[in-house]
Amino acid sequence: MEEIKVFCPATIANLSCGFDVLGVALDAVGDEMIVRKTDKKGIRITKILGQELPLETDKNVAGVAALALLEKSGATSGFEIEIHKKIKPGSGIGSSAASSAGAVWGINTLLGNPFSPPELVEFAMQGEKLASGVAHADNVAPALLGGFVLVRGYEPLDIVPLPSPEELHATVIHPQIEIKTSDSRKILKTKLSLQVGIRQWGNLAGLVAGLFKNDYELIGRSLEDHVVEPIRSILIPGFDAIKSQSLQTGALGCGISGSGPSIFALSRGEATATQVAKAMKKVYETLDVAFDVHVSPVNTQGVKTLR
Amino acid sequence: MEEIKVFCPATIANLSCGFDVLGVALDAVGDEMIVRKTDKKGIRITKILGQELPLETDKNVAGVAALALLEKSGATSGFEIEIHKKIKPGSGIGSSAASSAGAVWGINTLLGNPFSPPELVEFAMQGEKLASGVAHADNVAPALLGGFVLVRGYEPLDIVPLPSPEELHATVIHPQIEIKTSDSRKILKTKLSLQVGIRQWGNLAGLVAGLFKNDYELIGRSLEDHVVEPIRSILIPGFDAIKSQSLQTGALGCGISGSGPSIFALSRGEATATQVAKAMKKVYETLDVAFDVHVSPVNTQGVKTLR
């Protein structure tokens, strides 16, 4: 095989109580990428459709992630990458992670899979480092492994795949406003009270238990964030209305996707998730904010071959 | 049935990263209690063996918990309680919880089980309130339900039973020193950094996942406490030596039981847990501290009938 076309899933990180440690992959939103083996060593980004992004390998997240893999592999061949960007950068649903994950997964496949999924996560994290200054794994790990993935810790990297109850569907609304990542970082408080911490880890433990038990009610009760959402949501117009409408429409929970501005809801069943999408749209139509909205089952496979 | 004799298990709460939300019941350490139905209304504590504790119903944790149940039940009969206290009060392995749990479980059984386990937890919490001023559930819930139990939150009370991997064994050493609960509370910091919080909830999520996956290595990696242990361990002589010796001997993890002074370790298999007990003993023998040591499988049943 000399060429592969892959789907690179969007991901929701910072899943409410799972701030910085929990992400999930989506199936209906993602980039497409063609990876081609060439005789010429190195990585070349030959084409980017859909967005204005740098073609220079060392300035492109897919390029940097691919280089990290290539150096470790000792491969004598090189690779060309074409990216069809469908996830908007800065939307908060893992745009850079999709590119980084797709590139390393595609190259690994063309090389005959010398690297394990956790190793691919480490390469893809280099793309995240370029994008945001921090080599975080909570988008690239679910993008590569699929489903819900816990990043227990970083020293060393500890990736824990979690089950994905079949009926879970995500609704994501992306208000087309720009929030600088640096701003959404800066406003975070560096301290929290012990009482708030206890609520947060109680909820995350409940969420993880709910995923294992297929207990949708428990998942819903646990999808609370007392640490980050009260602060970051201020930057997102209409957040409170979107959240209350989503919950009223039957969503199990609702929160900020990544560092925003996208807002996600999780629902049991596609029908409810679609109703939630309608309720979300209605809020932004009255606010006159431009938006995209997506309804998606959980992607349990991660990056996958299209051709 | 007019009389029942029950076993009331000791429990480890504040399981490392599970501070204030996670506890587990033990099978080899616990109190015994006889509960007897009488025609005379009300609750009488007729005998306490093994410890000096108040016989007045409203000053005894078992009495207070029993009264809470009795009032709600509308029963016309009354109950006598004899307690054979084998868990030392103030040891940090749920002495008051065992009495509270045993009393409500015994009376509920003699009444024909009108109340569900979560309701029994609420009654038993009244005993905890008498003992420590706080109606916490992280000892009484595992004492009643058995196994590992998550207390996700209190508004309303949300009790989540978790699986108990079969080979897990606990070693508990109780140094016979007195730490006032008020002191072990006072020294806790009321704030933590966001970075420490993220490590803590990442670890708790890993621990819960490990219990569901029967993944002993993951359980071991997750048994870390960066919030409370660094502070409270100062009050426990030899803590660092006990911990490092336990881990070197093969324990999966080691930490403070409850608010101390007992120290627990979890191991895979009874043989390792027994070796860990020997290693722990050795430390305290050199320090000239009096101690009890227990090795126990997980009690997956909670309070149980002996006769």
Interface residues (C-beta under 8 A of the other chain):
Chain A: C17 G18 F19 D20 V21 L22 L150 V151 R152 G153 D158 V160 L162 L188 K189 T190 K191 L192 S193 L194 G197 I198 R199 Q200 W201 G202 N203 L204 A205 G206 L207 V208 A209 F212 L218 R221 S222 V227
Chain B: C17 G18 F19 D20 V21 L22 L150 V151 R152 G153 D158 V160 L162 L188 K189 T190 K191 L192 S193 L194 G197 I198 R199 Q200 W201 G202 N203 L204 A205 G206 L207 V208 A209 F212 L218 R221 S222 V227
